[in-house]
Amino acid sequence: MNNINLTLEIWRQPNGDASGNFDTYTLDRISTDMSFLEMLDVLNEKLTKDGKDPVAFDHDCREGICGMCGAIVNGVAHGPEKEVTLCQLHMRHFKSGDTLIIEPFRSRAFPIKKDLLIDRSALDRIIQSGGYVSVNTGGAPDGNATPILSQQAELAMDAAVCIGCGACVANCPNDSAMLFTSAKVSQLCLLPQGQVERKQRALAMVAQMDDEGFGHCSNVKNCEAVCPKGISIRNIARLNKEYFKAAFSEG
């Protein structure tokens, strides 16, 4: 087992109305087998023993599924490794003596609640604005009753893996939620079950995205680069197509 020593510059902010600042902490003999969140657990245990306020951060499954964890590590959402969430980032990717600058996802649509803890409910409201899918009720249909091209199904599933962590927003210079919104639109517009509300869904979700204060996409591709699930910006092109088709037909 290898151990490393680290200096942590962590954003501390007692609540959303207060001003924040970076505080410096040192940790010795951190196992390289630990995850990033386990390293923060060690720090919080140390702070608690010293009678200090632990660092607030969001987490749940710690398996890269829930999308709750997330922070900017040295300027990159979820840290330096590709296609991992913060809970899947291991300390073996850092060297002894490194200084890690850790701050919350920054976006006007993601207000800070405390320290690294942010409010992602804007993403939930975008999903809610998409409404529902219309499905005929009755007995359970046979699995082969609705034929779906395998290519379409794969594209839909590729979009559906989005966990709503918000890394795409945090790393976009414009705070755009286009990758997130396009993934949610794509996973339904590509399948038969999502056809009835297809046009209205695209219009409503884009309108809600704009109302939440997210910025516009300028095709920088930072979102794709930091997405822990590797979601492609091709979904953004699909969303633009869906939106304009719906807008022209409504007009």
Buried (B, 14 or more C-beta within 10 A) or exposed (E): EEEBEBEBBBBBBEEEEEEBEEEEBEBEEBBBEBBBBBBBBBBBEBBEEEEEEBBBBBBEEBEBEBBBBBBBBBEBBBBEBEBBBBBBBBBEBBEEEBEBBBBBBBBEBBBBBBBBBBBBEBBEBBBEBBEEBEEEEEEEEEEEEEEBEEEEEEBBEBBBBBBBBBBBBBBBEBBBBBBBBBBBBBBBBBBEEBBEBBBBBBBBBBEBBEEBEBBEBEEBBBBBBBBBBEBBBBBBEBBBEBBEEBEEEEE
